[in-house]
Amino acid sequence: MNSLFWERAHGGLTHLPIALIFAAAFFDALAFSCRRSPKRSEFKAIGYWLVLVGALGSFGAVFSGLVLTKGTIGGSGAVLRHHYFVWPAFGLIIGLATWRLLVGRNPSQRAFALYLVTLLLGCSLVGAAGFYGGEMLLGH
């Protein structure tokens, strides 16, 4: 398959997991801050499933990116800057989703707070990776 196919596939495969991870952070933050709300368990459940599905979707984004770079994990220029953020973000998101899967929907309040802070860090890394991915598209 040609490079144009993989460029489009990578663009398409990255947006859904990004949106799901940010939405997971939103619903988990709602669950954390609305401790007395009857909706808290629903917010936690939504965050739980969103982070799991987002993490699964990230494998397609990473695979298509590796095909585009011919397996290069580093690179140079904008690709290198993109990878500085992609790999830590990918590791954090997979780790967080694995933790949520093992712990379930109702971790302790302290563990959930640490998870949420780490998820927000992961969102920051995803945002920076997306920024540099866009820079590559624009040729900067």
C-alpha positions in Angstrom: 0.0 0.0 0.0 1.2 3.5 -0.7 2.2 6.2 1.6 -0.9 8.3 1.0 -3.1 5.4 2.3 -1.1 5.2 5.5 -1.1 9.0 6.0 -4.8 9.0 5.8 -5.2 5.8 7.9 -2.9 7.3 10.6 -4.9 10.6 10.6 -8.2 8.6 10.9 -6.9 6.1 13.5 -5.5 8.8 15.8 -8.6 11.0 16.3 -10.9 8.5 17.9 -8.5 7.4 20.7 -7.5 11.0 21.3 -11.2 12.0 21.7 -11.9 8.9 23.9 -9.0 9.6 26.2 -9.9 13.3 26.7 -13.6 12.2 27.3 -12.4 9.6 29.8 -10.5 12.3 31.7 -13.6 14.6 31.6 -16.0 11.9 33.0 -13.4 10.7 35.5 -12.9 14.3 36.7 -16.7 14.6 37.1 -16.8 11.4 39.1 -14.0 12.6 41.3 -15.5 16.0 41.9 -19.1 14.9 42.3 -18.7 12.6 45.3 -22.2 13.0 46.5 -23.9 13.0 43.2 -26.2 10.0 42.3 -24.6 10.2 38.9 -21.0 9.5 40.3 -21.1 5.8 39.6 -22.3 6.5 36.0 -19.5 9.0 35.4 -17.0 6.4 36.7 -18.4 3.7 34.5 -18.3 6.0 31.4 -14.7 7.0 32.2 -13.8 3.4 32.7 -15.0 2.2 29.3 -13.7 5.3 27.5 -10.2 4.8 28.8 -10.3 1.1 27.9 -11.6 1.6 24.4 -9.3 4.6 23.8 -6.3 2.5 24.9 -7.3 -0.3 22.5 -7.8 2.2 19.7 -4.3 3.7 20.3 -2.7 0.5 19.0 -4.1 1.2 15.5 -2.7 4.8 15.7 0.7 3.6 16.8 0.8 0.8 14.1 -0.1 3.1 11.3 2.5 5.7 12.5 5.2 3.0 12.6 4.3 2.0 9.1 4.6 5.6 8.0 8.0 6.0 9.6 9.1 2.5 8.4 9.5 1.4 12.0 11.6 4.3 13.1 10.9 5.1 16.7 12.9 8.3 16.9 13.6 10.2 13.7 14.5 13.8 13.4 12.9 17.3 13.2 9.1 17.3 13.7 9.0 13.5 13.7 11.4 13.4 16.6 9.4 16.0 18.5 6.2 14.1 17.8 7.8 10.9 19.2 9.1 12.6 22.3 5.4 13.0 23.3 3.8 10.0 21.6 5.7 7.2 23.3 5.3 8.4 26.9 1.6 9.2 26.2 1.1 5.7 24.7 2.8 4.0 27.7 0.8 6.0 30.2 -2.5 5.4 28.5 -1.9 1.6 28.2 -0.7 1.5 31.8 -3.7 3.5 33.1 -6.1 1.4 31.1 -4.5 -1.8 32.4 -4.7 -0.5 35.9 -8.4 0.4 35.5 -9.1 -3.0 34.1 -7.4 -4.8 37.0 -8.8 -2.5 39.7 -12.3 -2.1 38.3 -14.7 0.8 38.4 -14.4 1.6 42.1 -10.8 2.2 43.2 -10.1 4.0 46.5 -10.5 7.7 46.5 -6.7 8.2 46.9 -5.9 5.8 44.1 -8.5 7.4 41.9 -7.0 10.8 42.5 -3.5 9.6 41.5 -5.0 7.9 38.4 -6.8 11.1 37.4 -3.6 13.2 37.8 -1.7 10.7 35.7 -4.5 10.6 33.1 -4.4 14.4 32.8 -0.6 14.2 32.3 -1.3 11.6 29.6 -3.8 14.1 28.0 -1.2 16.8 28.0 1.3 14.5 26.3 -1.3 13.4 23.7 -2.0 17.1 23.0 1.6 17.9 22.5 2.0 14.9 20.3 -1.0 16.0 18.2 0.5 19.5 17.9 3.7 18.2 16.5 1.8 15.7 14.3 0.0 18.7 12.9 3.3 20.5 12.4 4.4 17.6 10.2 1.3 17.9 8.1 1.8 21.6 7.6 5.5 21.1 6.8 6.9 23.2 9.6 
